[in-house]
Amino acid sequence: MFFQLFKKKKKSTNEGTKDVKTPVSNKRQNDRVAVRKGELGEYKIDNQLDQLPKEFRHLSDIMVPNRKSRSGYSQIDHIVITPYDIFVIETKNYQGTIYGAKNRKEWSVNAVFACGFPVDAG
């Protein structure tokens, strides 16, 4: 067994070929990374919501019926119920700089991705 450590390893037949990533495999990998980042963001917010006062309640990852959706459901990331109000929270785990102002309807992330004004004052 000890001598097997010093034996030369046989070269595999496809050692000279490189893994070529296709646009489809890159998209799948990017989708997996995006889903994982989203799950991590929701987990972090859930931990923060656990720190709220006892009279505040919160629910996470709620599925509600939606006939217009392909799956028949829509997902709500978090609902916070307080003695004063109810808050519905959509979690995004974006990285970078968010630009916006109270009087602008459109905000941007990294000056590339446009997102709507996060608070509806109506």
N, CA, C and O atoms as a GROMACS GRO file, in nm:
protein
  488
    1MET      N    1   0.082  -0.118   0.000
    1MET     CA    2   0.000   0.000   0.000
    1MET      C    3   0.087   0.126   0.000
    1MET      O    4   0.057   0.221  -0.071
    2PHE      N    5   0.192   0.127   0.077
    2PHE     CA    6   0.282   0.241   0.086
    2PHE      C    7   0.346   0.271  -0.048
    2PHE      O    8   0.363   0.387  -0.085
    3PHE      N    9   0.384   0.166  -0.122
    3PHE     CA   10   0.451   0.185  -0.250
    3PHE      C   11   0.358   0.238  -0.359
    3PHE      O   12   0.404   0.295  -0.458
    4GLN      N   13   0.228   0.221  -0.341
    4GLN     CA   14   0.133   0.272  -0.440
    4GLN      C   15   0.134   0.424  -0.445
    4GLN      O   16   0.093   0.484  -0.544
    5LEU      N   17   0.179   0.486  -0.339
    5LEU     CA   18   0.187   0.632  -0.336
    5LEU      C   19   0.289   0.684  -0.437
    5LEU      O   20   0.276   0.796  -0.486
    6PHE      N   21   0.390   0.602  -0.470
    6PHE     CA   22   0.498   0.646  -0.557
    6PHE      C   23   0.482   0.599  -0.702
    6PHE      O   24   0.563   0.635  -0.787
    7LYS      N   25   0.380   0.520  -0.730
    7LYS     CA   26   0.358   0.474  -0.867
    7LYS      C   27   0.307   0.589  -0.952
    7LYS      O   28   0.232   0.675  -0.905
    8LYS      N   29   0.349   0.588  -1.079
    8LYS     CA   30   0.300   0.690  -1.172
    8LYS      C   31   0.156   0.659  -1.207
    8LYS      O   32   0.118   0.544  -1.228
    9LYS      N   33   0.078   0.764  -1.212
    9LYS     CA   34  -0.063   0.746  -1.248
    9LYS      C   35  -0.075   0.739  -1.399
    9LYS      O   36  -0.005   0.810  -1.472
   10LYS      N   37  -0.165   0.653  -1.445
   10LYS     CA   38  -0.191   0.641  -1.588
   10LYS      C   39  -0.268   0.763  -1.635
   10LYS      O   40  -0.356   0.815  -1.567
   11LYS      N   41  -0.231   0.808  -1.755
   11LYS     CA   42  -0.302   0.921  -1.813
   11LYS      C   43  -0.436   0.873  -1.866
   11LYS      O   44  -0.445   0.767  -1.929
   12SER      N   45  -0.539   0.950  -1.841
   12SER     CA   46  -0.671   0.913  -1.892
   12SER      C   47  -0.678   0.951  -2.040
   12SER      O   48  -0.602   1.035  -2.087
   13THR      N   49  -0.769   0.888  -2.111
   13THR     CA   50  -0.779   0.909  -2.255
   13THR      C   51  -0.829   1.048  -2.290
   13THR      O   52  -0.798   1.099  -2.398
   14ASN      N   53  -0.907   1.111  -2.204
   14ASN     CA   54  -0.958   1.244  -2.236
   14ASN      C   55  -0.886   1.352  -2.157
   14ASN      O   56  -0.943   1.458  -2.130
   15GLU      N   57  -0.761   1.327  -2.120
   15GLU     CA   58  -0.685   1.426  -2.043
   15GLU      C   59  -0.651   1.548  -2.127
   15GLU      O   60  -0.643   1.660  -2.075
   16GLY      N   61  -0.632   1.528  -2.257
   16GLY     CA   62  -0.594   1.639  -2.343
   16GLY      C   63  -0.712   1.728  -2.382
   16GLY      O   64  -0.691   1.840  -2.429
   17THR      N   65  -0.833   1.681  -2.363
   17THR     CA   66  -0.948   1.762  -2.401
   17THR      C   67  -0.988   1.853  -2.287
   17THR      O   68  -0.979   1.818  -2.170
   18LYS      N   69  -1.033   1.970  -2.325
   18LYS     CA   70  -1.077   2.067  -2.224
   18LYS      C   71  -1.228   2.059  -2.211
   18LYS      O   72  -1.299   2.024  -2.306
   19ASP      N   73  -1.276   2.093  -2.093
   19ASP     CA   74  -1.420   2.106  -2.074
   19ASP      C   75  -1.464   2.235  -2.141
   19ASP      O   76  -1.422   2.344  -2.102
   20VAL      N   77  -1.547   2.222  -2.239
   20VAL     CA   78  -1.597   2.339  -2.309
   20VAL      C   79  -1.737   2.368  -2.256
   20VAL      O   80  -1.827   2.285  -2.266
   21LYS      N   81  -1.752   2.487  -2.199
   21LYS     CA   82  -1.883   2.524  -2.146
   21LYS      C   83  -1.964   2.588  -2.257
   21LYS      O   84  -1.918   2.680  -2.324
   22THR      N   85  -2.083   2.538  -2.274
   22THR     CA   86  -2.173   2.596  -2.373
   22THR      C   87  -2.253   2.708  -2.308
   22THR      O   88  -2.260   2.717  -2.186
   23PRO      N   89  -2.314   2.793  -2.390
   23PRO     CA   90  -2.398   2.899  -2.332
   23PRO      C   91  -2.509   2.844  -2.243
   23PRO      O   92  -2.547   2.906  -2.144
   24VAL      N   93  -2.562   2.725  -2.279
   24VAL     CA   94  -2.669   2.665  -2.198
   24VAL      C   95  -2.616   2.624  -2.062
   24VAL      O   96  -2.681   2.649  -1.961
   25SER      N   97  -2.498   2.560  -2.057
   25SER     CA   98  -2.444   2.518  -1.928
   25SER      C   99  -2.404   2.638  -1.843
   25SER      O  100  -2.417   2.636  -1.721
   26ASN      N  101  -2.355   2.745  -1.908
   26ASN     CA  102  -2.324   2.868  -1.834
   26ASN      C  103  -2.451   2.929  -1.775
   26ASN      O  104  -2.450   2.975  -1.661
   27LYS      N  105  -2.559   2.929  -1.852
   27LYS     CA  106  -2.686   2.984  -1.803
   27LYS      C  107  -2.737   2.902  -1.685
   27LYS      O  108  -2.784   2.958  -1.586
   28ARG      N  109  -2.729   2.771  -1.695
   28ARG     CA  110  -2.773   2.686  -1.584
   28ARG      C  111  -2.692   2.714  -1.459
   28ARG      O  112  -2.746   2.723  -1.349
   29GLN      N  113  -2.561   2.727  -1.475
   29GLN     CA  114  -2.474   2.757  -1.361
   29GLN      C  115  -2.510   2.893  -1.302
   29GLN      O  116  -2.519   2.907  -1.180
   30ASN      N  117  -2.530   2.993  -1.387
   30ASN     CA  118  -2.568   3.126  -1.339
   30ASN      C  119  -2.702   3.122  -1.267
   30ASN      O  120  -2.720   3.189  -1.166
   31ASP      N  121  -2.797   3.044  -1.321
   31ASP     CA  122  -2.928   3.031  -1.256
   31ASP      C  123  -2.915   2.968  -1.118
   31ASP      O  124  -2.979   3.011  -1.022
   32ARG      N  125  -2.830   2.865  -1.108
   32ARG     CA  126  -2.809   2.799  -0.978
   32ARG      C  127  -2.748   2.895  -0.878
   32ARG      O  128  -2.787   2.898  -0.761
   33VAL      N  129  -2.652   2.974  -0.923
   33VAL     CA  130  -2.587   3.072  -0.835
   33VAL      C  131  -2.689   3.176  -0.791
   33VAL      O  132  -2.692   3.214  -0.674
   34ALA      N  133  -2.772   3.223  -0.883
   34ALA     CA  134  -2.872   3.324  -0.850
   34ALA      C  135  -2.973   3.270  -0.748
   34ALA      O  136  -3.010   3.340  -0.654
   35VAL      N  137  -3.017   3.147  -0.768
   35VAL     CA  138  -3.111   3.086  -0.673
   35VAL      C  139  -3.047   3.073  -0.536
   35VAL      O  140  -3.110   3.103  -0.435
   36ARG      N  141  -2.923   3.029  -0.533
   36ARG     CA  142  -2.852   3.013  -0.405
   36ARG      C  143  -2.836   3.148  -0.335
   36ARG      O  144  -2.854   3.157  -0.214
   37LYS      N  145  -2.800   3.252  -0.410
   37LYS     CA  146  -2.787   3.386  -0.351
   37LYS      C  147  -2.921   3.434  -0.295
   37LYS      O  148  -2.927   3.493  -0.188
   38GLY      N  149  -3.028   3.407  -0.368
   38GLY     CA  150  -3.161   3.445  -0.322
   38GLY      C  151  -3.198   3.374  -0.193
   38GLY      O  152  -3.252   3.436  -0.101
   39GLU      N  153  -3.169   3.244  -0.186
   39GLU     CA  154  -3.196   3.168  -0.064
   39GLU      C  155  -3.116   3.222   0.052
   39GLU      O  156  -3.166   3.232   0.164
   40LEU      N  157  -2.990   3.256   0.027
   40LEU     CA  158  -2.905   3.310   0.132
   40LEU      C  159  -2.958   3.445   0.182
   40LEU      O  160  -2.959   3.470   0.302
   41GLY      N  161  -3.003   3.530   0.091
   41GLY     CA  162  -3.059   3.659   0.129
   41GLY      C  163  -3.183   3.643   0.215
   41GLY      O  164  -3.200   3.713   0.315
   42GLU      N  165  -3.272   3.550   0.176
   42GLU     CA  166  -3.393   3.526   0.254
   42GLU      C  167  -3.358   3.471   0.392
   42GLU      O  168  -3.422   3.507   0.492
   43TYR      N  169  -3.258   3.384   0.400
   43TYR     CA  170  -3.214   3.328   0.528
   43TYR      C  171  -3.162   3.439   0.620
   43TYR      O  172  -3.193   3.441   0.739
   44LYS      N  173  -3.083   3.530   0.564
   44LYS     CA  174  -3.028   3.640   0.644
   44LYS      C  175  -3.139   3.729   0.698
   44LYS      O  176  -3.136   3.769   0.815
   45ILE      N  177  -3.237   3.761   0.613
   45ILE     CA  178  -3.349   3.844   0.658
   45ILE      C  179  -3.431   3.770   0.763
   45ILE      O  180  -3.475   3.831   0.861
   46ASP      N  181  -3.451   3.642   0.745
   46ASP     CA  182  -3.525   3.562   0.843
   46ASP      C  183  -3.456   3.568   0.979
   46ASP      O  184  -3.523   3.580   1.082
   47ASN      N  185  -3.324   3.560   0.980
   47ASN     CA  186  -3.250   3.572   1.107
   47ASN      C  187  -3.269   3.709   1.171
   47ASN      O  188  -3.282   3.719   1.293
   48GLN      N  189  -3.272   3.813   1.090
   48GLN     CA  190  -3.294   3.948   1.143
   48GLN      C  191  -3.436   3.962   1.197
   48GLN      O  192  -3.457   4.025   1.301
   49LEU      N  193  -3.533   3.904   1.128
   49LEU     CA  194  -3.672   3.912   1.174
   49LEU      C  195  -3.692   3.838   1.306
   49LEU      O  196  -3.780   3.874   1.384
   50ASP      N  197  -3.611   3.736   1.330
   50ASP     CA  198  -3.618   3.664   1.458
   50ASP      C  199  -3.582   3.755   1.575
   50ASP      O  200  -3.616   3.724   1.690
   51GLN      N  201  -3.514   3.866   1.549
   51GLN     CA  202  -3.471   3.958   1.655
   51GLN      C  203  -3.578   4.062   1.689
   51GLN      O  204  -3.559   4.142   1.781
   52LEU      N  205  -3.690   4.062   1.618
   52LEU     CA  206  -3.796   4.159   1.644
   52LEU      C  207  -3.858   4.135   1.782
   52LEU      O  208  -3.847   4.025   1.837
   53PRO      N  209  -3.923   4.237   1.839
   53PRO     CA  210  -3.989   4.220   1.970
   53PRO      C  211  -4.093   4.108   1.966
   53PRO      O  212  -4.143   4.071   1.860
   54LYS      N  213  -4.124   4.054   2.084
   54LYS     CA  214  -4.214   3.939   2.093
   54LYS      C  215  -4.353   3.967   2.038
   54LYS      O  216  -4.419   3.876   1.988
   55GLU      N  217  -4.400   4.091   2.047
   55GLU     CA  218  -4.534   4.121   1.999
   55GLU      C  219  -4.540   4.130   1.846
   55GLU      O  220  -4.649   4.142   1.789
   56PHE      N  221  -4.426   4.122   1.780
   56PHE     CA  222  -4.421   4.118   1.634
   56PHE      C  223  -4.414   3.972   1.591
   56PHE      O  224  -4.339   3.894   1.650
   57ARG      N  225  -4.490   3.935   1.491
   57ARG     CA  226  -4.486   3.799   1.437
   57ARG      C  227  -4.440   3.807   1.292
   57ARG      O  228  -4.467   3.906   1.222
   58HIS      N  229  -4.373   3.703   1.248
   58HIS     CA  230  -4.336   3.701   1.106
   58HIS      C  231  -4.351   3.562   1.048
   58HIS      O  232  -4.332   3.461   1.116
   59LEU      N  233  -4.386   3.559   0.921
   59LEU     CA  234  -4.400   3.436   0.844
   59LEU      C  235  -4.304   3.446   0.726
   59LEU      O  236  -4.283   3.555   0.672
   60SER      N  237  -4.248   3.334   0.686
   60SER     CA  238  -4.154   3.336   0.574
   60SER      C  239  -4.190   3.230   0.471
   60SER      O  240  -4.245   3.124   0.504
   61ASP      N  241  -4.159   3.259   0.346
   61ASP     CA  242  -4.176   3.167   0.234
   61ASP      C  243  -4.321   3.117   0.224
   61ASP      O  244  -4.347   2.997   0.234
   62ILE      N  245  -4.412   3.210   0.207
   62ILE     CA  246  -4.555   3.180   0.201
   62ILE      C  247  -4.598   3.162   0.056
   62ILE      O  248  -4.566   3.246  -0.030
   63MET      N  249  -4.670   3.055   0.028
   63MET     CA  250  -4.723   3.030  -0.106
   63MET      C  251  -4.872   3.065  -0.104
   63MET      O  252  -4.948   3.012  -0.022
   64VAL      N  253  -4.914   3.154  -0.194
   64VAL     CA  254  -5.054   3.193  -0.203
   64VAL      C  255  -5.108   3.159  -0.342
   64VAL      O  256  -5.036   3.172  -0.441
   65PRO      N  257  -5.234   3.115  -0.349
   65PRO     CA  258  -5.291   3.081  -0.480
   65PRO      C  259  -5.292   3.202  -0.574
   65PRO      O  260  -5.324   3.314  -0.533
   66ASN      N  261  -5.257   3.177  -0.699
   66ASN     CA  262  -5.257   3.282  -0.802
   66ASN      C  263  -5.290   3.215  -0.935
   66ASN      O  264  -5.205   3.150  -0.995
   67ARG      N  265  -5.414   3.232  -0.980
   67ARG     CA  266  -5.458   3.167  -1.104
   67ARG      C  267  -5.381   3.214  -1.227
   67ARG      O  268  -5.372   3.141  -1.326
   68LYS      N  269  -5.324   3.334  -1.221
   68LYS     CA  270  -5.252   3.388  -1.336
   68LYS      C  271  -5.109   3.335  -1.348
   68LYS      O  272  -5.045   3.352  -1.452
   69SER      N  273  -5.059   3.272  -1.243
   69SER     CA  274  -4.922   3.220  -1.243
   69SER      C  275  -4.918   3.084  -1.313
   69SER      O  276  -5.016   3.009  -1.309
   70ARG      N  277  -4.806   3.053  -1.377
   70ARG     CA  278  -4.791   2.922  -1.443
   70ARG      C  279  -4.807   2.807  -1.344
   70ARG      O  280  -4.866   2.704  -1.377
   71SER      N  281  -4.752   2.825  -1.223
   71SER     CA  282  -4.759   2.718  -1.124
   71SER      C  283  -4.890   2.719  -1.046
   71SER      O  284  -4.923   2.622  -0.977
   72GLY      N  285  -4.966   2.829  -1.058
   72GLY     CA  286  -5.090   2.841  -0.982
   72GLY      C  287  -5.069   2.905  -0.846
   72GLY      O  288  -5.164   2.922  -0.770
   73TYR      N  289  -4.944   2.941  -0.816
   73TYR     CA  290  -4.911   3.002  -0.687
   73TYR      C  291  -4.813   3.118  -0.706
   73TYR      O  292  -4.742   3.125  -0.806
   74SER      N  293  -4.812   3.206  -0.608
   74SER     CA  294  -4.709   3.310  -0.598
   74SER      C  295  -4.644   3.296  -0.462
   74SER      O  296  -4.707   3.253  -0.365
   75GLN      N  297  -4.517   3.331  -0.455
   75GLN     CA  298  -4.442   3.317  -0.331
   75GLN      C  299  -4.418   3.454  -0.269
   75GLN      O  300  -4.379   3.548  -0.338
   76ILE      N  301  -4.443   3.465  -0.138
   76ILE     CA  302  -4.413   3.586  -0.062
   76ILE      C  303  -4.297   3.553   0.029
   76ILE      O  304  -4.302   3.456   0.104
   77ASP      N  305  -4.191   3.633   0.022
   77ASP     CA  306  -4.072   3.604   0.102
   77ASP      C  307  -4.099   3.615   0.252
   77ASP      O  308  -4.071   3.521   0.327
   78HIS      N  309  -4.154   3.729   0.296
   78HIS     CA  310  -4.176   3.749   0.440
   78HIS      C  311  -4.301   3.835   0.462
   78HIS      O  312  -4.329   3.926   0.384
   79ILE      N  313  -4.374   3.804   0.568
   79ILE     CA  314  -4.484   3.888   0.615
   79ILE      C  315  -4.457   3.916   0.762
   79ILE      O  316  -4.438   3.824   0.841
   80VAL      N  317  -4.455   4.044   0.798
   80VAL     CA  318  -4.435   4.084   0.938
   80VAL      C  319  -4.566   4.144   0.988
   80VAL      O  320  -4.619   4.238   0.929
   81ILE      N  321  -4.617   4.088   1.097
   81ILE     CA  322  -4.742   4.135   1.157
   81ILE      C  323  -4.708   4.202   1.289
   81ILE      O  324  -4.653   4.138   1.380
   82THR      N  325  -4.741   4.330   1.299
   82THR     CA  326  -4.714   4.406   1.422
   82THR      C  327  -4.847   4.455   1.478
   82THR      O  328  -4.949   4.447   1.410
   83PRO      N  329  -4.848   4.505   1.601
   83PRO     CA  330  -4.972   4.562   1.655
   83PRO      C  331  -5.018   4.684   1.575
   83PRO      O  332  -5.132   4.727   1.588
   84TYR      N  333  -4.929   4.740   1.494
   84TYR     CA  334  -4.957   4.866   1.424
   84TYR      C  335  -4.985   4.850   1.276
   84TYR      O  336  -5.058   4.930   1.218
   85ASP      N  337  -4.927   4.748   1.214
   85ASP     CA  338  -4.936   4.735   1.069
   85ASP      C  339  -4.894   4.595   1.026
   85ASP      O  340  -4.846   4.515   1.106
   86ILE      N  341  -4.914   4.567   0.899
   86ILE     CA  342  -4.867   4.442   0.837
   86ILE      C  343  -4.773   4.482   0.724
   86ILE      O  344  -4.805   4.569   0.643
   87PHE      N  345  -4.657   4.417   0.718
   87PHE     CA  346  -4.557   4.446   0.615
   87PHE      C  347  -4.531   4.322   0.532
   87PHE      O  348  -4.512   4.212   0.585
   88VAL      N  349  -4.531   4.339   0.401
   88VAL     CA  350  -4.494   4.232   0.309
   88VAL      C  351  -4.357   4.268   0.255
   88VAL      O  352  -4.336   4.376   0.201
   89ILE      N  353  -4.261   4.175   0.271
   89ILE     CA  354  -4.122   4.202   0.235
   89ILE      C  355  -4.080   4.110   0.121
   89ILE      O  356  -4.090   3.988   0.132
   90GLU      N  357  -4.034   4.169   0.014
   90GLU     CA  358  -3.974   4.096  -0.098
   90GLU      C  359  -3.823   4.111  -0.084
   90GLU      O  360  -3.771   4.222  -0.092
   91THR      N  361  -3.754   4.002  -0.064
   91THR     CA  362  -3.610   4.005  -0.040
   91THR      C  363  -3.534   3.993  -0.171
   91THR      O  364  -3.565   3.908  -0.254
   92LYS      N  365  -3.435   4.080  -0.189
   92LYS     CA  366  -3.342   4.072  -0.301
   92LYS      C  367  -3.201   4.075  -0.245
   92LYS      O  368  -3.170   4.156  -0.158
   93ASN      N  369  -3.118   3.988  -0.294
   93ASN     CA  370  -2.980   3.979  -0.246
   93ASN      C  371  -2.887   4.031  -0.355
   93ASN      O  372  -2.806   3.956  -0.410
   94TYR      N  373  -2.900   4.159  -0.387
   94TYR     CA  374  -2.817   4.220  -0.490
   94TYR      C  375  -2.684   4.263  -0.431
   94TYR      O  376  -2.673   4.294  -0.312
   95GLN      N  377  -2.584   4.264  -0.516
   95GLN     CA  378  -2.451   4.308  -0.475
   95GLN      C  379  -2.415   4.429  -0.558
   95GLN      O  380  -2.431   4.428  -0.680
   96GLY      N  381  -2.367   4.533  -0.494
   96GLY     CA  382  -2.326   4.651  -0.567
   96GLY      C  383  -2.386   4.776  -0.509
   96GLY      O  384  -2.423   4.781  -0.392
   97THR      N  385  -2.397   4.877  -0.593
   97THR     CA  386  -2.446   5.008  -0.550
   97THR      C  387  -2.585   5.031  -0.608
   97THR      O  388  -2.609   5.010  -0.726
   98ILE      N  389  -2.676   5.075  -0.522
   98ILE     CA  390  -2.812   5.106  -0.564
   98ILE      C  391  -2.824   5.258  -0.571
   98ILE      O  392  -2.796   5.328  -0.474
   99TYR      N  393  -2.868   5.308  -0.687
   99TYR     CA  394  -2.885   5.452  -0.708
   99TYR      C  395  -3.034   5.483  -0.717
   99TYR      O  396  -3.109   5.412  -0.783
  100GLY      N  397  -3.076   5.590  -0.650
  100GLY     CA  398  -3.215   5.630  -0.657
  100GLY      C  399  -3.242   5.749  -0.568
  100GLY      O  400  -3.156   5.792  -0.491
  101ALA      N  401  -3.362   5.801  -0.578
  101ALA     CA  402  -3.405   5.913  -0.494
  101ALA      C  403  -3.556   5.902  -0.475
  101ALA      O  404  -3.624   5.833  -0.551
  102LYS      N  405  -3.606   5.971  -0.372
  102LYS     CA  406  -3.750   5.964  -0.342
  102LYS      C  407  -3.836   6.006  -0.460
  102LYS      O  408  -3.946   5.953  -0.479
  103ASN      N  409  -3.789   6.101  -0.538
  103ASN     CA  410  -3.870   6.153  -0.649
  103ASN      C  411  -3.850   6.077  -0.780
  103ASN      O  412  -3.910   6.114  -0.881
  104ARG      N  413  -3.769   5.972  -0.781
  104ARG     CA  414  -3.747   5.893  -0.903
  104ARG      C  415  -3.825   5.763  -0.897
  104ARG      O  416  -3.818   5.690  -0.797
  105LYS      N  417  -3.900   5.733  -1.003
  105LYS     CA  418  -3.976   5.607  -1.006
  105LYS      C  419  -3.884   5.488  -1.031
  105LYS      O  420  -3.908   5.379  -0.979
  106GLU      N  421  -3.780   5.508  -1.110
  106GLU     CA  422  -3.687   5.400  -1.143
  106GLU      C  423  -3.557   5.417  -1.066
  106GLU      O  424  -3.498   5.525  -1.066
  107TRP      N  425  -3.513   5.311  -1.003
  107TRP     CA  426  -3.382   5.307  -0.939
  107TRP      C  427  -3.297   5.211  -1.020
  107TRP      O  428  -3.349   5.138  -1.104
  108SER      N  429  -3.166   5.211  -0.996
  108SER     CA  430  -3.079   5.118  -1.069
  108SER      C  431  -2.980   5.052  -0.973
  108SER      O  432  -2.943   5.109  -0.871
  109VAL      N  433  -2.940   4.932  -1.011
  109VAL     CA  434  -2.839   4.858  -0.936
  109VAL      C  435  -2.716   4.851  -1.025
  109VAL      O  436  -2.723   4.802  -1.138
  110ASN      N  437  -2.603   4.901  -0.975
  110ASN     CA  438  -2.478   4.905  -1.051
  110ASN      C  439  -2.493   4.980  -1.183
  110ASN      O  440  -2.422   4.952  -1.279
  111ALA      N  441  -2.586   5.075  -1.188
  111ALA     CA  442  -2.613   5.158  -1.306
  111ALA      C  443  -2.651   5.074  -1.428
  111ALA      O  444  -2.645   5.123  -1.540
  112VAL      N  445  -2.690   4.948  -1.407
  112VAL     CA  446  -2.725   4.860  -1.518
  112VAL      C  447  -2.868   4.810  -1.504
  112VAL      O  448  -2.950   4.830  -1.593
  113PHE      N  449  -2.896   4.745  -1.394
  113PHE     CA  450  -3.025   4.680  -1.372
  113PHE      C  451  -3.125   4.780  -1.315
  113PHE      O  452  -3.099   4.838  -1.209
  114ALA      N  453  -3.236   4.800  -1.381
  114ALA     CA  454  -3.338   4.895  -1.334
  114ALA      C  455  -3.436   4.824  -1.242
  114ALA      O  456  -3.477   4.711  -1.268
  115CYS      N  457  -3.472   4.890  -1.134
  115CYS     CA  458  -3.574   4.837  -1.044
  115CYS      C  459  -3.665   4.952  -1.004
  115CYS      O  460  -3.624   5.068  -1.006
  116GLY      N  461  -3.786   4.919  -0.968
  116GLY     CA  462  -3.882   5.022  -0.930
  116GLY      C  463  -3.850   5.081  -0.794
  116GLY      O  464  -3.772   5.026  -0.717
  117PHE      N  465  -3.912   5.194  -0.765
  117PHE     CA  466  -3.898   5.259  -0.635
  117PHE      C  467  -3.943   5.161  -0.528
  117PHE      O  468  -4.054   5.108  -0.536
  118PRO      N  469  -3.859   5.134  -0.426
  118PRO     CA  470  -3.888   5.026  -0.332
  118PRO      C  471  -4.003   5.053  -0.235
  118PRO      O  472  -4.054   4.958  -0.175
  119VAL      N  473  -4.044   5.178  -0.218
  119VAL     CA  474  -4.150   5.209  -0.122
  119VAL      C  475  -4.262   5.283  -0.194
  119VAL      O  476  -4.240   5.388  -0.254
  120ASP      N  477  -4.380   5.228  -0.187
  120ASP     CA  478  -4.496   5.294  -0.245
  120ASP      C  479  -4.559   5.382  -0.138
  120ASP      O  480  -4.616   5.331  -0.042
  121ALA      N  481  -4.548   5.511  -0.155
  121ALA     CA  482  -4.598   5.605  -0.054
  121ALA      C  483  -4.748   5.626  -0.065
  121ALA      O  484  -4.806   5.702   0.012
  122GLY      N  485  -4.813   5.558  -0.161
  122GLY     CA  486  -4.956   5.576  -0.184
  122GLY      C  487  -5.033   5.515  -0.077
  122GLY      O  488  -5.156   5.520  -0.079
   0.00000   0.00000   0.00000
